[in-house]
Amino acid sequence: MSKSLPIKQPSPTPNQVKEKPLQKSISAMIRNVISAIVILGLWQFIVMAFALPSFILPSPFSVFSQLIERYDVLLEHSWITAQEILLGLGLGLSMGLLFALQMLLFDPLRRWLLPILIASQAIPVFAIAPILMLWLGYGIASKVVMAALIIFFPVTTCCYDGLRNTPTGYLDLAHTMGASKWAILKYVRLPAALPTLASGIRVAVVVAPIGAVVGEWVGSSKGLGYLMLQANARMMIDEMFAALFILAGLSVSLYFLADVLIKKLIPWQHDK
């Protein structure tokens, strides 16, 4: 009795393999568009159903008209806020990574830095903002520091946890091969900590705009936070919502940009 040979499945062609990320991106884009349409439709329905005046809740159409009519003003203030966010991210990420490395490499220093790190988060952001304005002035420096402070804790803790929780098998293998302390840090601990650090970066890019806007609320003459306060004082709620839309767009764009860069940096962590 003859045995039937197993049928070999054809291997996917390179074009089929490349289509998967494209299909995934298109599906995600379609979902986002549908979600945005549903939210805007629900927003318009609430305005019409309850006959809400524009100074309480403007309609999406009036907000979009403000985006078109006041695009030059909105663009100018958006650029200021974007600079504050990006500079704050750079400062906060670098300081967080530096502090995490210091706590890992110098154990006595960790006992001093860790309470300071926790205490820095116990003070409300609004309480720190006036002090920063007094020290650094009403320019961009105080907003950058505010954005850096608000992301400093999640970045530091995520990076430190990733560096400290390196798999012992990797460390034992590196010690067996005679690797130095700095080689282990560069080639073992840092790559192993990247997935955990990526989580901290994703949180940082979302909350960094909060620090910049809080700084603008306390004292500034430019930026989306300043524009929102001025619009609220003049009862131009549709303009305030337009600025809020742009701020949300900046946060979402930064998140997806960071996500793309993270996937390039640690491709082994791609979603299946």
ZIBELJO-V447986 format. One record per residue. SS is DSSP state (H for helix, E for strand, L for the rest). OMEGA is omega as a letter, one per 40 degrees, with the letter a starting at -180 (* if undefined). Layout:
SS&OMEGA + SS&OMEGA
This chain:
L&a + L&i + L&i + L&a + L&i + L&a + L&a + L&i + L&i + L&i + L&a + L&i + L&i + H&i + H&i + H&i + H&a + H&a + H&a + H&i + H&i + H&i + H&i + H&i + H&i + H&i + H&i + H&i + H&i + H&i + H&i + H&i + H&i + H&i + H&i + H&i + H&i + H&a + H&i + H&i + H&i + H&i + H&i + H&i + H&i + H&i + H&a + H&a + H&a + L&i + L&a + L&i + L&a + L&i + L&i + L&i + L&i + L&i + L&i + H&a + H&i + H&i + H&i + H&i + H&i + H&i + H&a + H&a + H&a + L&a + H&a + H&i + H&a + H&a + H&i + H&a + H&i + H&i + H&i + H&a + H&i + H&i + H&i + H&a + H&a + H&i + H&i + H&i + H&i + H&a + H&a + H&i + H&a + H&i + H&i + H&i + H&i + H&a + H&i + H&i + H&i + H&a + H&i + H&a + H&a + L&a + H&i + H&i + H&i + H&a + H&i + H&a + H&a + H&i + H&i + H&i + H&i + H&a + H&i + H&i + H&i + H&i + L&i + L&a + H&a + H&i + H&a + H&a + H&i + H&i + H&i + H&i + H&a + H&a + H&a + H&i + L&a + L&i + L&a + H&a + H&a + H&i + H&i + H&i + H&i + H&i + H&i + H&a + H&a + H&i + H&a + H&a + H&a + H&i + H&a + H&a + H&i + H&i + H&a + H&i + H&i + H&i + H&a + H&a + L&i + L&i + L&a + H&i + H&i + H&a + H&i + H&i + H&i + H&i + H&i + H&a + L&i + L&a + L&i + L&a + H&a + H&i + H&i + H&i + H&a + H&a + H&a + H&a + H&a + H&i + H&i + H&a + H&a + H&i + H&i + H&i + H&i + H&i + H&i + H&i + H&i + H&i + H&a + H&a + H&i + H&a + H&i + H&i + H&i + H&i + H&i + H&a + H&i + H&i + H&i + H&i + H&a + H&i + L&i + L&i + L&i + L&i + L&a + H&i + H&i + H&a + H&i + H&i + H&i + H&i + H&i + H&i + H&i + L&i + L&i + L&a + H&i + H&i + H&i + H&i + H&i + H&i + H&i + H&i + H&a + H&i + H&i + H&i + H&i + H&a + H&a + H&i + H&i + H&a + H&a + H&i + H&i + H&i + H&i + H&i + H&i + H&i + H&i + H&a + H&i + L&a + H&a + H&i + H&a + L&i + L&i + L&*
